Amino acid sequence: MLDILPYRADYYPVLGQIMREMDVAGTINRIVDARDSQAKIDVGTFVCLMIHNLLGDVNIRLYNMDSFFEDKALPLLVPWKSYIDISEINDDRAARVLDTMWVADPQKVFSAVANESIRIHELDTSIIHGDTTSKSFEERKKTIEQYLLKKKCIDRATIKPIKDKYGPSIKDEFDAIVISPETKPAAEEINDKRRRNMKKPLKIVQIPFVLANDGTPISSSRIRKKEIDENGRILKID
């Protein structure tokens, strides 16, 4: 007689399928430096396990995760991974994964996952806005229109949302692209793609960072964190 081992399902398989559709693990692995010869679970998959644990019914999260998963049907929770040794889900590996994510910049990783989800599900970002701490496209558009009206050149402008870092720049006809120092690699990548498509490369116009009162660049992330206001004034001191 075969032994029947009961495993809890709950909502975890649904969450696993959602993360599979969003390609969360794959996107994270493409962003982070995941080189670890001792690891048997890739960084992206381990982060997905962390998400299960963080959303699970546990008192202390991200600690002794192996005990959390011991009664779970792991193939349903991470369906892209055929087999996981539960002993590999340990605190040491969790610490190394968190270190890797920190080095890669959590904001950058989160943005990559969000952008991939937008691409996969063909979301219209002009009406869908998940970050309640920053301005929506419509708010940003209104600000730009007010500036262009002030400069009396709004009739020369067309304002459209873009769903990825390329937008229409690869296929459509343009003369130049305006960038900041941190986005220059993306502009060079756009020109490489235009050349492969037999398109004339864009003139790259780089503008310098606008600095806050502390001498560091003004950025939307710093404004969202309430470190500075939109004019670069310091709001808090660490």
Beta strands, then each sheet from edge to edge (+ up, - down):
strand 1: 176-179
strand 2: 203-206
sheet 1: 1+ 2+
end
